[in-house]
Amino acid sequence: MPVVGLGWALALVAAMLRETPDTGAAKVFALFFGWAYALLVWFLPWLFIYGIIQVVRRRWAERKD
């Protein structure tokens, strides 16, 4: 459920940015919150993949013993 809420929050922010006049607010938003985009789009998927690899490695080690 938190992922769905996060998706709605991102959609709301995107709609809000579309409605604002081009006075540089979007650039300031990107400057201040660009790290959040990098975290969501790049870091979290890699963290998920790493977690799956760890689960597989643990199960494989349990099976060997």
HUVEN-V296576 format. One line per field, one symbol per residue. phi: phi as a letter, one per 20 degrees, with the letter a starting at -180 (. if undefined). Layout:
# HUVEN-V296576
phi=???
This chain:
# HUVEN-V296576
phi=.fffffffffffffffffefffdnffffffffdfffffffedfffffffffffffffffffffff
